[in-house]
Amino acid sequence: MRASALPVLLLLATACGERPDRATSKPVTIGFSQAGAESAWRTAETRSILDEAKSRGMVVKFADAQGDPEKQQQALRSFLLQRVDAILLAPIVETGFEPVLREVRAAKIPVVLVDRGVRVADEGLYATLIAADFVAEGRAAAAWLAQRLGGNARIAELQGTTGSSPALDRARGFAEELAKYPGMKVVKSQSGDFTRARGKEVMEAFLKAEDPAQPFTAVYAHNDDMALGAIQAIEAAGRKPGQDLVVVSIDGVRGAFEAMVRGQLDATVECSPLLGPLALDAVQQILAGRPVARRHVVPLRVFPKEQAAAELPNRRY
Ligand code: GZL
């Protein structure tokens, strides 16, 4: 088949063949390098992957990097020395992983990226990326806000972890969509590191420095945890979230739906963390020597607060 005949979207990773030294009776052993436990989303992702691995009789060596990229790189080297069969990596930031991923590839251990990407010159350093389209999520948040506020807003933006693919791309998607609306401006933007505590602190500082003649009319938070922290700060400043300021965020965690039912949060863009089945399907495909798609895009859904009460019983994270 001519290369050009290959459907572009199905550019298949050259799966690592069955490693001859892996006895079939031994359970599959996976090294899972998790970014941290910074948000409800993150802990839901960890739970999904660990529960699914257990249900499939897989052994997981779990390493929580607690937000430290150096620790993640050390974890990958440790998995290498332990000769795991495959690695799941949720990279804290996009850069700095090339050297260790080269060492892992040299050892013929396949790597599946979950929920965040890495910036590498050689895309062959990982088998597949299972993550949302963060640019699309940013666009969706901006489009919803523009429609809700009639194309006019003074926006405070709470960004995710600096250098992480969701923070970079959610900022980019939001800005690109906002460019269609001259009346919408991001007047303050700062990282809240995806945590509720930092989201509250940053919003407190924004409100303290706010020009009373030109108050914020909206908050865009790159995740629900920071939005919930910002909502606490807004209330502490005597303002009404969901009324004086429209608040939109991303993730779709249960706490966001509860805040929408209370009228404090206006909308959330769902980004599911329930990646266990997808990630472990990919691992099993690769270990069986079968090809996997280079990219699996986790779909988004926008939930405005009007839908929150009906949707809340359906939430699984
Ligand atoms: C998105 C994920 C982000 C979530 C945050 O895939 O990387 O990290 O949006 C989490 O809640 O901390």
Boltz pocket constraint, residues with backbone or C-beta under 6 A from the ligand:
constraints:
  - pocket:
      binder: B
      contacts: [[A, 38], [A, 39], [A, 40], [A, 41], [A, 42], [A, 115], [A, 116], [A, 131], [A, 132], [A, 166], [A, 193], [A, 194], [A, 222], [A, 223], [A, 224], [A, 225], [A, 250], [A, 251], [A, 271]]
      max_distance: 6.0
